[in-house]
Amino acid sequence: MNLMINTSECPIETVIHVLGGKWKPRICRHLIESTKRFSDLEKLIPAVSQKMLTQHLRDLEREGVIERTIHPVVPPKVEYALSDYGKTFIPVLEVMSIWGQNHIERKPEEPAS
């Protein structure tokens, strides 16, 4: 399946395509802190299935946002980190975090049933 982005899309659609969804921003947020192994990410994001985590890591790697390093040891040790290009997303995540916190604080209480 070819998931190449149509160059006629608007830039916001491109961001949503590459980095949107429930898990990709969370993966990136954890990789800001430090390089992580697959098992580390599973522990940090317990609600994500192995299949979805694998798929999203592959997507992010294909887009150049993260780098996967395989260390030649037995058993193989694989680590994930933000690429230099992926690090350009850090300010966006920071602004999203601030906006999200502001939204949480302004969100009206749900009416009691």
N, C-alpha and C positions, 0 to 999 in steps of 0.2 A: 504494500500500500504506500503510495507516495503522498506525503503530507506537506509538500512544499507550499509555502505561503504565496498567494496571488499578490503580485506587486501592486495591483490596483486597490488593495484593501487600505482602509484608513489606518494610521499608525496605532490607534487605540485597539482596533481589532487585531492587529499584529501582536501587540503586547498580550492581549487576552489569549490568543492562539498559542503563543510560546510559553507564557508564564501563568496563565489562568488556571482555574480549577481549585479544588479543595486542598490538594496536597502539594503542588509545586511551590507555592509561596512558603509553605511551612518547611519544606525540604531546604529551600534556599536560606530561610531564616536560620536554621540550625547549622548550615554550612558557613554562615558568616562567622560564627563563633570559632570553628576549627574544622579541620579535616575529620571526616567521620567514616566509619565502616558501616556496611549494610545493617549489621546487628545493632549498632548505635542508633541509627535512624529508626529502626523498628521499635526500640525502647522509647525513643523521644516522641514518636508518633504512633502510639499503640493502636489507634483505631484504623490505620491503613493496613490493607492486606498485603502479603508478600508480592502477589501478582501486580497490584496497583503500584506499589513502591518500585518494583523492578521496571514497570512500564514507564513511570514518570522519570526515573533516573535515566533510562535510555533516551527518552524524549529530550530531557535537558542536556544530556551529553551530545546528542545529535545536533541540537541547536547551538552548541558551543558554550552553553551557560555553565556547565560543570565539567570537570575532568575526572576521569577514572584512572587510577594508578593500580596496576597489578604488580605486587612484590613477588619475586621468584623464590618463594619459600613453600614448604609443605606443612600444613595445607596452604593453598594460595591465600594471600592476604590482599584484599581489594579495598582501596580507600577512595572516597569521593571528596572533592573540594570544589569551591567556586573557581572558575577560570578567571583570568584577568578580565575577559569580556564580561563574565558573570558578575564580577565585583562592581561593574558599572550599574548594576541593578540595586545595590545597597542603598543609595539615597532614595530610590523609589520606594523600597520596602520601609525605610524610616518614615517617609511622608505618609505612606499607607497606615503605618502603625499609629502615628499621631492622629490622623483622621479617624481611624477606627476607635481610638480611645475617646476622642471628642464625641463621636457618635454614641458610644456606650453611655457616656455621661449625660448627654442631652436626651436620650431616648426616653419617652414618657413611659411610666409604669403601665403594664398591661392591666386592664380592668379585672377586678376580682369577679369570679363567676358565682 
